Amino acid sequence: MNPPPLRPDNPFTRFLCGRLNQTQAAPAAEALIEHCDRLEALVIRVYRAGSACAMDVEEYLQLQGWLQEHYPAMALGLEPYWRGTKAGDAPVIQDPLLMIYNHRTAEEFVDNWQVMQLLPAAREALNQWLRDGAKSA
């Protein structure tokens, strides 16, 4: 039995995932999207709440662990896409996803406007990568 199709939170990302079909890149890309969606939601939730509850702390550790293990293999494929993005008004000069998940704890997202500005850059790079077929996944 096939698992249900991935339903990313972001509508454009969801559309792009539908175009991946069953390419070799699809499973790795889908796993990355799931973890990026969860990380984005967590960062926003903690920022808005002004605190990180125990569940946020635990979820961040899980997400961070997965990304540290799996993202380096995909990072090179995403590099051309994040290089053209901006965080606020400034060009992004480092991988925005890496800059987000390299924080030690979820508490570091409290009142962290810099991280909030990295989220659109990470999403834009991810969407452009998916648009081009998630090369190097």
Secondary structure, DSSP 8 states (H G I E B T S, - for coil): --------SSHHHHHHHHHHTT-TTHHHHHHHHHHHHHHHHHHHHHHHHTS--HHHHHHHHHHHHHHHHHHHHHHHHHHHHHTT-EETTEE--S-HHHHHHTSSSGGGGTT-HHHHHHHHHHHHHHHHHHHTT-TT-
